[in-house]
């Protein structure tokens, strides 16, 4: 099959997906790390919480979340009146799986009175045991807003260490991490900088501290998408999952973007194919439903965050 044939097949499948989504009264969400053809098929692209909040405000009856499992859970938490589907239920998040509710309870017992701040990249069950959630963009603001001298942050140690550098509070952190971001080393970044000396380096807070020290800007995915706006620089080294390069190039066609390391690929984010999305809309399989007893406390933790920032 030629490249043109593949392109025509993709276009045909996109049309079929769009027609079926309209028939199902469904809104299709795609995380920024999804494959380009999935992003092109979506109604909304963005980061996980942003997408869930926007989807909750639509009149769609069905949310199809092209991402990993905890993202679909967040959509369910914020849209209990909608049906939430994930095309590939096996698309998980290793970092979210590095902490369980049982393990978190034990740690909380060791730190009585210390509030728990949970990264939105976590399971619904862990969010439900949380005082307040945070994102990679607002973690420091959330921590600094709390009336406590000590805070427990879960599950990402790198985000916690980054936050610790921007607060006077003592941060207790869980020893979890994103395998994709944690694999990026300072040596990878220095090599990319040497190859592209004119470029600014943007890094995600899930990267190691020594990587963040080299960054011209530390930003969430949404922050990275906005960072080139109004800047004279035309080159950027991107320190996050390579899927973000696609929307960056679409938003800023006059700029050049380089991966900090071309092996920063999340295998779970790349599991979703157009065939999976189409099948999901056809069969309505892959429903994600967070039960009310979990959804309610998890929603409160999210709402507390939104009231702060």
Backbone bond lengths (Angstrom), bond angles and torsions (degrees), N, CA, C in turn:
res aa  C-N    CA-C-N  psi(-1)  N-CA   C-N-CA  omega(-1)  CA-C   N-CA-C  phi
1 X - - - 1.467 - - 1.528 109.65 -
2 X 1.321 117.27 132.36 1.456 121.57 -179.31 1.523 110.31 -80.33
3 X 1.346 114.74 168.79 1.461 120.19 177.17 1.524 110.30 -61.42
4 X 1.354 116.07 -39.57 1.465 119.68 178.99 1.523 111.54 -63.65
5 X 1.335 115.90 -40.24 1.470 119.65 178.44 1.522 111.11 -62.37
6 X 1.346 115.64 -43.30 1.467 119.72 178.67 1.518 110.75 -62.63
7 X 1.339 115.24 -39.88 1.464 119.51 179.22 1.511 111.86 -63.49
8 X 1.347 116.70 -42.14 1.462 120.20 179.27 1.524 110.89 -66.80
9 X 1.338 116.19 -38.24 1.464 119.62 177.49 1.524 111.09 -63.22
10 X 1.337 116.15 -41.37 1.460 120.59 179.38 1.526 110.84 -64.61
11 X 1.326 116.40 -42.02 1.462 119.96 178.71 1.531 111.17 -62.49
12 X 1.332 115.83 -42.20 1.465 120.60 178.66 1.529 110.30 -62.66
13 X 1.335 116.74 -42.49 1.455 120.65 -179.84 1.529 110.73 -67.85
14 X 1.343 116.70 -38.29 1.459 120.27 176.77 1.521 110.45 -59.22
15 X 1.330 117.32 -44.59 1.468 120.62 179.83 1.530 110.50 -62.34
16 X 1.332 115.84 -42.29 1.464 120.41 179.60 1.528 110.07 -63.03
17 X 1.324 116.01 -43.10 1.470 120.75 178.75 1.521 110.78 -62.72
18 X 1.328 117.59 -44.46 1.457 120.76 -178.75 1.534 110.92 -63.84
19 X 1.331 115.95 -43.41 1.463 120.14 179.59 1.532 110.79 -62.84
20 X 1.330 115.95 -42.85 1.463 119.96 -177.93 1.528 111.35 -70.27
21 X 1.332 116.76 -36.74 1.462 120.35 177.69 1.530 110.48 -63.09
22 X 1.326 115.95 -40.62 1.468 119.71 177.71 1.520 110.83 -63.79
23 X 1.320 116.14 -42.76 1.460 121.43 179.36 1.527 111.03 -63.22
24 X 1.326 116.84 -39.01 1.466 121.80 -178.00 1.533 113.17 -82.48
25 X 1.333 116.82 -5.53 1.468 121.51 -173.15 1.527 110.13 56.75
26 X 1.336 113.92 47.91 1.468 121.29 -176.11 1.516 111.11 -110.47
27 X 1.316 116.17 147.66 1.451 122.59 170.89 1.528 107.29 -111.19
28 X 1.326 116.38 132.21 1.462 121.95 -177.25 1.527 108.81 -103.08
29 X 1.331 115.12 124.64 1.464 122.17 179.15 1.519 109.34 -109.99
30 X 1.321 116.37 141.33 1.466 120.72 176.28 1.512 109.73 -135.22
31 X 1.313 115.71 126.21 1.458 120.13 176.18 1.526 109.88 -68.65
32 X 1.334 114.88 154.83 1.464 121.28 -178.83 1.527 113.98 -59.10
33 X 1.322 117.85 -18.47 1.463 120.47 -178.44 1.536 112.63 -93.22
34 X 1.322 117.65 -2.54 1.450 120.03 179.85 1.536 110.77 -68.47
35 X 1.333 115.95 160.95 1.462 121.19 178.70 1.526 109.71 -61.24
36 X 1.336 117.89 150.97 1.474 121.28 -178.02 1.519 114.03 -52.24
37 X 1.343 117.68 -42.45 1.465 119.24 -177.32 1.527 111.87 -66.55
38 X 1.325 117.27 -26.53 1.467 120.51 175.92 1.525 109.57 -75.92
39 X 1.310 117.23 -42.75 1.466 120.36 177.06 1.526 110.66 -59.90
40 X 1.331 116.54 -39.30 1.464 120.33 -179.41 1.526 112.00 -68.17
41 X 1.323 117.36 -25.36 1.465 121.35 -179.07 1.522 112.50 -85.16
42 X 1.327 117.38 -11.72 1.466 121.37 -171.77 1.521 112.66 -85.31
43 X 1.323 114.59 155.12 1.465 121.03 170.84 1.513 110.56 -78.84
44 X 1.332 115.39 -37.23 1.459 121.32 -177.54 1.516 109.81 -135.49
45 X 1.326 116.48 136.14 1.465 122.30 173.62 1.525 108.12 -121.81
46 X 1.328 116.33 150.03 1.455 119.09 179.34 1.505 110.94 164.05
47 X 1.352 115.94 -160.95 1.463 119.17 175.84 1.518 109.01 -88.58
48 X 1.321 116.94 170.62 1.462 120.86 -166.28 1.521 113.35 -63.83
49 X 1.338 118.70 -49.27 1.462 120.13 -177.00 1.522 110.84 -69.77
50 X 1.318 116.70 -41.61 1.462 121.17 177.30 1.524 111.12 -55.11
51 X 1.325 116.65 -45.19 1.458 121.19 -179.75 1.521 111.75 -64.77
52 X 1.329 116.76 -44.31 1.461 120.58 -178.86 1.524 111.61 -63.23
53 X 1.314 116.54 -39.36 1.464 120.40 179.54 1.527 111.17 -67.34
54 X 1.330 116.16 -42.59 1.466 119.59 179.74 1.525 111.18 -66.95
55 X 1.327 116.40 -39.99 1.461 119.92 -179.79 1.524 111.19 -64.18
56 X 1.333 116.27 -35.85 1.466 120.18 179.99 1.527 111.78 -63.35
57 X 1.329 116.05 -25.40 1.466 120.95 -177.16 1.527 112.80 -87.96
58 X 1.330 117.61 -5.94 1.463 120.88 179.94 1.527 110.15 -85.83
59 X 1.338 114.90 167.05 1.464 119.26 175.90 1.524 111.68 -93.40
60 X 1.330 116.50 13.89 1.461 120.40 178.44 1.522 110.55 -63.76
61 X 1.318 115.40 146.60 1.461 120.53 176.11 1.528 111.47 -92.53
62 X 1.332 115.70 -21.66 1.464 121.63 -177.80 1.518 109.42 -129.65
63 X 1.315 116.52 135.62 1.465 123.08 172.92 1.527 107.45 -110.91
64 X 1.311 116.41 123.38 1.466 121.07 174.14 1.519 107.19 -108.41
65 X 1.328 116.51 111.72 1.467 121.04 -174.19 1.525 109.97 -102.32
66 X 1.313 116.07 110.12 1.464 121.87 174.38 1.524 107.55 -88.68
67 X 1.305 114.84 97.13 1.455 121.35 -176.99 1.511 107.95 -172.77
68 X 1.336 116.62 -145.59 1.461 120.32 176.25 1.527 109.01 -110.49
69 X 1.337 115.83 169.01 1.459 121.12 -163.69 1.529 113.76 -59.67
70 X 1.336 118.52 -41.57 1.462 118.57 -176.09 1.527 110.79 -64.08
71 X 1.333 117.49 -26.84 1.465 120.87 179.23 1.518 110.67 -67.56
72 X 1.330 116.27 -41.73 1.455 120.05 176.83 1.529 110.29 -65.87
73 X 1.332 116.73 -35.02 1.470 119.80 175.66 1.529 110.68 -61.52
74 X 1.328 117.33 -42.79 1.461 120.56 179.42 1.517 110.51 -62.39
75 X 1.328 116.56 -40.26 1.468 119.86 176.67 1.519 110.66 -61.77
76 X 1.334 117.50 -39.93 1.459 121.50 177.85 1.519 111.39 -64.79
77 X 1.328 116.27 -40.77 1.470 121.00 179.10 1.524 111.00 -59.72
78 X 1.333 116.55 -41.72 1.458 121.09 -175.73 1.519 113.17 -89.33
79 X 1.328 117.36 -8.95 1.475 120.85 -178.90 1.526 109.69 -137.68
80 X 1.318 116.08 64.55 1.457 120.09 -178.82 1.532 112.04 -65.96
81 X 1.334 116.73 -16.63 1.462 120.55 179.40 1.525 112.70 -89.35
82 X 1.336 117.65 -1.02 1.454 121.71 -179.21 1.526 110.31 -115.90
83 X 1.314 115.87 158.01 1.460 121.39 172.94 1.525 108.17 -88.70
84 X 1.322 116.25 126.63 1.464 121.27 -179.30 1.519 109.22 -110.39
85 X 1.331 115.63 128.09 1.458 121.67 -179.53 1.523 109.70 -122.37
86 X 1.321 115.95 148.05 1.459 121.77 171.31 1.529 107.62 -123.99
87 X 1.334 118.09 125.95 1.468 120.37 -175.36 1.522 114.37 -60.71
88 X 1.343 116.72 -33.48 1.466 121.01 -179.32 1.535 108.01 -127.92
89 X 1.321 118.51 90.64 1.465 120.65 -178.76 1.526 114.03 -58.58
90 X 1.329 116.90 -23.32 1.470 120.30 -180.00 1.521 112.78 -77.60
91 X 1.324 117.72 -4.37 1.469 120.79 178.05 1.525 108.22 -77.68
92 X 1.311 116.04 98.06 1.454 121.05 -177.16 1.512 112.36 -106.10
93 X 1.315 115.97 -174.51 1.469 122.34 178.00 1.520 108.19 -127.68
94 X 1.333 118.15 112.11 1.467 120.31 -179.13 1.520 113.28 -56.87
95 X 1.346 117.68 -37.37 1.458 119.17 -179.84 1.524 110.93 -66.05
96 X 1.341 117.03 -44.28 1.458 119.80 178.92 1.525 111.12 -60.84
97 X 1.316 116.30 -32.42 1.464 120.93 -179.30 1.530 113.26 -79.09
98 X 1.343 117.03 -5.26 1.464 120.08 -179.19 1.527 112.97 -80.72
99 X 1.326 116.72 -2.44 1.462 119.75 176.55 1.522 108.47 -138.03
100 X 1.319 115.80 137.43 1.461 121.85 177.36 1.532 108.90 -114.16
101 X 1.325 117.45 159.42 1.470 119.14 176.49 1.525 112.25 -57.94
102 X 1.327 116.90 -39.47 1.473 120.58 -178.93 1.530 110.97 -63.24
103 X 1.335 116.03 -43.25 1.470 120.01 179.86 1.525 110.99 -67.79
104 X 1.319 116.55 -37.55 1.464 119.60 178.60 1.521 110.95 -65.61
105 X 1.322 117.55 -41.74 1.466 120.13 178.44 1.525 111.30 -58.88
106 X 1.320 116.83 -42.59 1.464 120.51 179.09 1.522 110.93 -61.92
107 X 1.333 116.61 -41.59 1.477 119.80 179.86 1.524 110.20 -67.80
108 X 1.307 117.46 -38.58 1.464 120.53 178.49 1.529 111.10 -63.92
109 X 1.332 116.77 -35.64 1.466 120.35 177.08 1.521 111.35 -65.61
110 X 1.325 116.57 -30.62 1.470 121.25 177.27 1.522 112.23 -75.13
111 X 1.344 116.15 -18.61 1.468 121.28 -177.90 1.534 109.26 -125.60
112 X 1.327 118.44 64.01 1.471 120.49 -176.86 1.526 111.73 -60.30
113 X 1.321 114.78 134.28 1.458 120.04 177.35 1.518 114.65 83.84
114 X 1.318 117.32 -6.58 1.468 120.74 -179.57 1.526 108.55 -89.53
115 X 1.342 118.46 121.86 1.469 119.98 -178.19 1.530 111.62 -68.91
116 X 1.319 114.58 149.07 1.461 121.38 178.98 1.523 109.92 -103.30
117 X 1.317 115.50 125.72 1.465 122.47 175.18 1.526 107.16 -109.74
118 X 1.308 116.28 118.26 1.457 120.81 -175.70 1.523 110.91 -111.80
119 X 1.317 114.42 128.64 1.459 122.28 175.47 1.528 108.25 -62.06
120 X 1.327 116.77 141.00 1.469 119.35 -179.84 1.529 112.00 -61.95
121 X 1.319 117.42 -19.50 1.467 120.98 175.15 1.522 109.44 -78.60
122 X 1.315 115.80 68.61 1.459 122.44 -175.89 1.524 108.33 -154.74
123 X 1.323 115.98 165.44 1.459 119.61 -179.17 1.522 111.08 -74.45
124 X 1.317 115.18 159.96 1.460 120.76 177.62 1.528 111.15 -60.42
125 X 1.327 116.84 -38.21 1.466 120.75 -178.29 1.526 111.58 -64.92
126 X 1.323 117.34 -34.03 1.461 121.13 177.26 1.527 110.00 -75.45
127 X 1.314 117.11 -41.01 1.477 120.20 176.46 1.528 110.37 -57.72
128 X 1.325 116.26 -35.31 1.461 120.65 -176.58 1.525 112.62 -66.18
129 X 1.326 118.21 -19.98 1.464 122.71 179.16 1.523 111.98 -98.18
130 X 1.323 116.03 13.11 1.456 122.71 -169.23 1.522 112.40 -103.29
131 X 1.335 116.26 146.10 1.463 120.17 173.42 1.523 110.58 -75.50
132 X 1.321 115.99 -43.83 1.462 120.42 -178.76 1.525 108.48 -156.42
133 X 1.322 116.39 144.58 1.469 121.00 176.68 1.522 110.16 -91.27
134 X 1.314 116.21 170.37 1.459 121.85 173.84 1.521 108.39 -148.47
135 X 1.320 115.71 163.45 1.452 122.24 172.10 1.522 107.93 -112.48
136 X 1.309 116.79 174.77 1.465 119.21 177.68 1.522 110.88 -68.29
137 X 1.332 117.41 -21.50 1.466 120.74 -179.06 1.526 112.98 -84.93
138 X 1.350 117.53 -29.95 1.469 118.79 -172.21 1.522 114.53 -117.04
139 X 1.332 117.52 11.40 1.468 120.62 -174.27 1.527 112.08 -55.10
140 X 1.324 117.75 -46.54 1.466 120.56 -178.35 1.522 110.97 -64.28
141 X 1.318 117.34 -42.08 1.462 120.95 179.71 1.522 110.99 -63.34
142 X 1.328 117.03 -40.64 1.466 120.50 178.78 1.522 110.45 -64.49
143 X 1.320 117.39 -48.02 1.467 121.19 -179.35 1.524 110.86 -61.86
144 X 1.325 117.40 -43.96 1.467 120.81 -178.19 1.519 112.60 -68.37
145 X 1.327 117.20 -19.63 1.468 120.32 -179.74 1.529 112.72 -79.91
146 X 1.328 117.03 -16.51 1.460 120.87 -174.06 1.524 111.72 -79.69
147 X 1.309 114.98 141.83 1.462 120.93 178.28 1.528 108.87 -88.42
148 X 1.306 114.07 68.35 1.465 120.83 -178.97 1.519 108.50 -156.46
149 X 1.327 116.47 145.33 1.462 120.90 179.71 1.524 112.47 -85.26
150 X 1.348 115.74 -19.20 1.457 120.79 179.72 1.522 109.40 -129.24
151 X 1.323 115.50 147.97 1.465 121.53 -177.99 1.524 108.32 -140.34
152 X 1.328 115.96 141.78 1.456 121.56 171.24 1.523 107.60 -100.55
153 X 1.344 116.67 123.68 1.460 121.26 178.43 1.526 109.78 -113.18
154 X 1.337 115.06 131.13 1.465 120.89 179.26 1.534 108.29 -136.99
155 X 1.354 118.58 156.88 1.465 126.83 -7.66 1.535 113.66 -100.08
156 X 1.355 118.32 0.59 1.468 120.68 -169.81 1.524 111.60 -96.17
157 X 1.338 116.43 113.73 1.461 120.32 -179.52 1.526 111.76 -66.35
158 X 1.347 117.48 -35.65 1.463 119.76 -177.30 1.521 111.60 -67.47
159 X 1.334 116.94 -41.56 1.460 119.95 175.43 1.525 110.47 -64.47
160 X 1.329 116.92 -38.07 1.464 120.81 178.74 1.532 110.86 -65.24
161 X 1.324 116.73 -42.57 1.467 119.92 178.79 1.523 111.36 -65.91
162 X 1.318 116.57 -37.73 1.471 120.50 176.13 1.526 109.74 -63.94
163 X 1.330 116.56 -42.80 1.460 121.14 178.98 1.522 110.80 -64.32
164 X 1.333 116.72 -40.21 1.472 121.01 -179.80 1.521 111.60 -58.54
165 X 1.327 116.84 -30.68 1.468 120.85 179.15 1.524 112.14 -75.39
166 X 1.346 116.39 -8.95 1.464 120.25 -177.81 1.527 111.78 -122.10
167 X 1.321 116.49 24.40 1.455 121.06 177.00 1.520 109.27 -150.97
168 X 1.326 115.95 157.65 1.460 121.28 174.86 1.527 111.32 -93.41
169 X 1.311 116.23 -3.14 1.458 120.33 -178.80 1.532 110.45 -78.30
170 X 1.324 114.98 154.77 1.460 119.72 175.55 1.519 108.26 -82.07
171 X 1.324 115.97 127.64 1.463 121.20 -178.44 1.531 109.73 -107.16
172 X 1.317 115.46 118.87 1.463 121.02 168.73 1.528 105.84 -93.86
173 X 1.307 117.21 130.59 1.463 117.00 -175.67 1.525 112.28 -126.87
174 X 1.300 113.93 153.08 1.454 122.81 174.46 1.518 107.87 -82.02
175 X 1.316 116.82 145.71 1.467 119.07 -175.71 1.534 111.76 -90.30
176 X 1.330 115.59 51.30 1.460 120.96 175.44 1.519 110.08 -102.07
177 X 1.316 115.81 169.62 1.468 119.78 -178.61 1.522 109.73 -167.04
178 X 1.313 115.06 158.32 1.456 121.34 172.51 1.525 108.04 -86.04
179 X 1.328 118.73 117.29 1.469 119.85 -177.86 1.529 113.27 -57.62
180 X 1.325 117.07 -34.39 1.469 119.91 -178.80 1.518 111.47 -68.09
181 X 1.320 117.45 -46.86 1.465 120.47 -178.96 1.529 112.22 -75.52
182 X 1.325 116.27 -36.80 1.460 119.80 -175.89 1.533 112.14 -68.76
183 X 1.330 116.97 -20.30 1.473 120.54 179.55 1.522 112.26 -76.43
184 X 1.330 117.48 -17.73 1.466 119.77 178.85 1.523 109.30 -73.08
185 X 1.327 116.48 124.61 1.467 121.17 -178.34 1.525 110.85 -109.04
186 X 1.317 114.70 165.77 1.463 119.89 176.13 1.522 110.72 -61.33
187 X 1.314 117.00 -33.59 1.474 120.69 179.39 1.525 110.54 -65.37
188 X 1.337 117.50 -40.91 1.463 120.28 175.51 1.529 110.61 -57.81
189 X 1.328 115.65 -45.25 1.460 120.72 -176.52 1.532 110.74 -67.24
190 X 1.313 116.77 -44.16 1.469 119.98 -179.76 1.521 111.15 -61.73
191 X 1.320 116.21 -36.06 1.465 120.42 177.63 1.529 110.03 -65.26
192 X 1.327 116.70 -43.42 1.464 120.71 178.59 1.522 111.19 -65.50
193 X 1.327 116.58 -38.34 1.471 120.38 178.62 1.523 111.52 -66.51
194 X 1.315 116.01 -37.90 1.460 119.69 178.35 1.524 110.79 -66.44
195 X 1.340 116.24 -35.92 1.464 120.41 179.58 1.519 112.31 -74.67
196 X 1.343 116.52 -26.74 1.470 120.73 -177.24 1.536 109.13 -134.09
197 X 1.315 117.84 68.99 1.467 120.70 -173.90 1.530 114.34 -64.24
198 X 1.319 116.79 -17.88 1.468 120.20 -179.71 1.520 112.48 -83.85
199 X 1.321 117.63 -9.09 1.467 121.89 -170.99 1.523 112.27 -93.59
200 X 1.322 115.51 147.87 1.459 122.03 172.31 1.524 109.10 -89.10
201 X 1.312 115.89 145.84 1.464 121.18 -178.34 1.511 109.96 -102.73
202 X 1.353 116.15 120.14 1.464 122.77 174.90 1.528 108.12 -104.67
203 X 1.328 116.93 131.37 1.460 120.55 -178.09 1.521 110.73 -126.31
204 X 1.320 115.32 146.13 1.467 121.32 176.98 1.527 109.14 -85.36
205 X 1.348 118.54 143.95 1.474 120.92 -179.46 1.524 114.70 -61.72
206 X 1.339 118.23 -12.97 1.462 120.05 176.11 1.520 112.40 -77.66
207 X 1.345 116.91 -3.50 1.468 120.30 177.76 1.522 110.56 -79.63
208 X 1.308 115.34 163.32 1.463 121.60 -179.65 1.533 111.11 -63.95
209 X 1.346 117.59 152.65 1.469 120.65 179.78 1.520 113.87 -55.07
210 X 1.341 117.55 -39.83 1.470 119.40 -178.37 1.524 111.95 -68.27
211 X 1.330 116.39 -24.14 1.468 120.33 174.81 1.527 109.70 -76.55
212 X 1.320 116.51 -43.24 1.462 120.42 -179.54 1.522 111.86 -63.32
213 X 1.319 116.58 -30.15 1.470 120.22 178.18 1.527 112.33 -63.46
214 X 1.321 117.11 -24.30 1.461 121.38 -179.84 1.523 112.49 -88.09
215 X 1.316 117.99 -9.34 1.459 121.65 -171.48 1.527 112.92 -78.04
216 X 1.321 114.80 141.61 1.461 120.76 169.64 1.524 110.15 -77.93
217 X 1.330 116.33 -24.78 1.460 121.51 177.79 1.520 108.90 -152.42
218 X 1.333 116.41 136.17 1.466 122.41 173.96 1.519 106.13 -108.13
219 X 1.331 116.03 118.11 1.461 120.47 -172.52 1.534 111.41 -142.41
220 X 1.324 115.55 153.58 1.455 121.55 168.12 1.527 108.00 -71.15
221 X 1.323 117.63 175.82 1.466 118.79 178.67 1.527 110.67 -61.35
222 X 1.326 117.20 -43.15 1.464 119.78 178.56 1.530 110.84 -63.56
223 X 1.327 115.51 -37.75 1.461 119.44 177.56 1.517 112.42 -65.83
224 X 1.329 116.62 -37.39 1.460 120.09 177.42 1.521 111.32 -64.88
225 X 1.329 116.58 -38.24 1.458 120.02 179.48 1.530 111.67 -63.08
226 X 1.331 116.90 -30.20 1.463 121.33 -178.99 1.529 112.84 -90.03
227 X 1.330 117.09 -22.56 1.468 120.93 -169.68 1.532 114.01 -55.87
228 X 1.336 120.91 -41.08 1.477 119.21 -177.49 1.525 114.45 -70.56
229 X 1.331 118.43 -11.51 1.461 120.60 -176.06 1.525 111.54 -59.27
230 X 1.329 116.16 126.91 1.467 122.01 175.76 1.510 115.42 73.05
231 X 1.339 118.41 9.25 1.456 121.36 -179.44 1.523 110.81 -98.05
232 X 1.328 114.78 147.15 1.467 119.93 179.99 1.523 111.52 -76.06
233 X 1.347 116.74 -27.23 1.463 119.90 -178.42 1.530 110.19 -64.60
234 X 1.305 115.60 143.50 1.463 121.02 -178.32 1.531 112.47 -114.08
235 X 1.327 116.65 -3.86 1.455 119.52 -178.77 1.522 111.17 -122.73
236 X 1.351 116.15 138.69 1.456 120.71 -178.11 1.523 109.80 -141.64
237 X 1.318 115.15 132.91 1.456 122.03 173.15 1.525 106.43 -96.39
238 X 1.324 116.05 127.73 1.463 120.88 -169.31 1.525 109.98 -108.59
239 X 1.324 115.90 113.72 1.454 121.88 -178.02 1.514 112.16 -98.11
240 X 1.315 115.68 65.37 1.462 121.42 173.64 1.524 107.60 -157.50
241 X 1.318 116.93 -175.91 1.459 121.63 -178.62 1.529 110.02 -55.36
242 X 1.323 116.21 138.48 1.466 120.82 -170.47 1.530 113.65 -63.73
243 X 1.329 117.67 -17.88 1.455 119.66 178.19 1.516 113.49 -58.55
244 X 1.340 117.57 -25.36 1.456 120.43 -178.29 1.525 112.00 -69.44
245 X 1.316 117.77 -19.35 1.464 120.09 -179.45 1.528 111.00 -60.93
246 X 1.315 117.27 -34.35 1.465 120.57 -177.16 1.532 112.02 -64.30
247 X 1.343 120.09 -54.16 1.469 118.13 177.91 1.526 113.03 -67.10
248 X 1.336 117.86 -29.52 1.467 119.82 176.46 1.523 110.49 -60.91
249 X 1.329 116.53 -45.89 1.467 120.62 -179.24 1.523 111.42 -66.39
250 X 1.326 116.97 -35.06 1.460 120.39 178.57 1.528 111.12 -68.45
251 X 1.331 116.43 -41.14 1.459 120.62 -178.39 1.526 112.99 -74.92
252 X 1.327 116.21 -32.47 1.460 120.82 -174.76 1.533 109.55 -129.74
253 X 1.331 117.64 71.55 1.469 120.90 -174.53 1.522 114.39 -64.66
254 X 1.317 117.09 -18.45 1.471 119.99 -179.59 1.524 112.98 -89.07
255 X 1.316 115.87 -1.11 1.465 120.77 179.22 1.529 110.12 -105.98
256 X 1.327 114.44 160.76 1.464 120.51 176.34 1.519 108.51 -116.21
257 X 1.321 115.82 133.12 1.458 121.26 -177.07 1.520 110.07 -120.38
258 X 1.329 114.96 134.64 1.459 121.42 -179.06 1.525 109.09 -121.88
259 X 1.314 118.71 137.77 1.467 118.96 174.39 1.531 109.80 -70.22
260 X 1.321 116.08 140.05 1.462 118.90 175.44 1.526 109.86 -62.77
261 X 1.330 115.02 -30.94 1.471 122.13 175.72 1.510 106.15 -158.17
262 X 1.310 117.58 124.19 1.463 119.95 -172.90 1.525 113.90 -71.63
263 X 1.327 117.28 -3.64 1.464 120.40 177.54 1.533 112.18 -96.53
264 X 1.325 117.36 10.52 1.472 120.52 175.71 1.535 108.85 -81.67
265 X 1.315 114.78 71.44 1.466 122.23 -177.97 1.522 108.43 -121.47
266 X 1.323 116.88 123.83 1.464 121.11 177.10 1.527 108.52 -85.77
267 X 1.319 118.48 114.02 1.462 120.05 -177.85 1.525 112.89 -63.09
268 X 1.320 117.33 -31.49 1.459 119.97 179.36 1.524 112.09 -70.00
269 X 1.328 116.68 -38.50 1.455 120.44 178.06 1.524 111.99 -66.70
270 X 1.315 115.75 -23.79 1.459 119.39 -177.53 1.532 112.90 -96.65
271 X 1.321 117.22 6.89 1.463 120.07 179.89 1.529 112.76 -73.24
272 X 1.324 117.14 -28.29 1.464 120.57 -175.13 1.523 110.80 -77.77
273 X 1.320 115.88 124.61 1.465 122.43 176.95 1.532 109.09 -115.12
274 X 1.319 115.85 165.52 1.461 118.90 178.22 1.521 111.05 -58.49
275 X 1.328 116.20 -36.77 1.466 119.84 178.73 1.527 111.58 -60.83
276 X 1.330 116.30 -37.95 1.465 120.67 179.02 1.528 110.79 -67.50
277 X 1.325 115.85 -42.31 1.465 120.30 179.43 1.522 110.64 -63.56
278 X 1.325 116.42 -44.22 1.460 120.48 179.50 1.528 110.95 -63.48
279 X 1.325 116.96 -44.97 1.461 120.78 179.96 1.533 110.98 -62.31
280 X 1.312 116.35 -38.98 1.464 121.11 179.42 1.528 110.65 -60.86
281 X 1.335 116.40 -43.15 1.462 120.17 179.07 1.527 111.62 -69.65
282 X 1.316 116.23 -32.62 1.462 120.24 -179.77 1.526 112.31 -72.03
283 X 1.322 116.50 -44.04 1.470 121.19 -172.72 1.518 113.87 -99.40
284 X 1.359 115.91 -18.90 1.469 122.40 -174.35 1.529 111.48 59.72
285 X 1.327 115.82 29.09 1.463 121.18 174.23 1.529 109.93 -81.83
286 X 1.322 115.45 166.03 1.458 121.08 176.75 1.516 113.49 85.21
287 X 1.348 116.53 31.34 1.463 118.50 -178.91 1.528 111.13 -70.22
288 X 1.328 114.78 137.92 1.464 122.52 176.42 1.523 106.99 -117.45
289 X 1.309 116.33 115.73 1.465 120.79 -176.80 1.527 108.93 -130.27
290 X 1.318 116.77 110.11 1.465 120.96 178.07 1.522 108.08 -85.02
291 X 1.329 118.39 122.02 1.469 120.50 -176.79 1.528 111.10 -63.61
292 X 1.337 116.81 149.61 1.469 121.05 -175.69 1.518 114.16 -53.80
293 X 1.344 117.36 -37.64 1.471 119.01 -177.85 1.523 112.51 -65.03
294 X 1.320 117.24 -21.76 1.462 121.88 174.05 1.520 110.93 -96.28
295 X 1.321 115.79 -40.82 1.462 120.81 -176.31 1.527 112.43 -63.08
296 X 1.323 117.78 -39.62 1.467 120.19 -175.38 1.528 112.89 -64.10
297 X 1.349 119.73 -52.37 1.473 118.02 177.50 1.532 112.58 -65.98
298 X 1.322 116.56 -32.78 1.468 118.95 177.53 1.524 110.44 -66.06
299 X 1.323 116.96 -40.35 1.464 120.46 178.17 1.522 110.98 -63.78
300 X 1.329 116.40 -39.99 1.468 119.41 179.19 1.523 110.88 -60.73
301 X 1.338 116.69 -39.71 1.465 119.84 178.74 1.521 111.37 -65.10
302 X 1.317 116.76 -37.23 1.466 120.92 176.75 1.531 111.13 -69.16
303 X 1.330 116.14 -41.98 1.449 119.86 -178.47 1.525 112.34 -67.50
304 X 1.330 116.35 -33.93 1.471 119.56 175.74 1.523 110.71 -61.99
305 X 1.326 115.54 -40.54 1.467 120.07 177.04 1.531 110.39 -62.15
306 X 1.324 116.86 -46.11 1.453 120.86 -176.64 1.526 111.51 -66.51
307 X 1.312 117.19 -25.91 1.460 120.94 177.42 1.524 111.87 -75.92
308 X 1.321 116.26 -20.68 1.471 121.42 -178.35 1.522 111.17 -86.25
309 X 1.344 115.81 -43.79 1.473 120.34 -172.11 1.519 111.24 -115.43
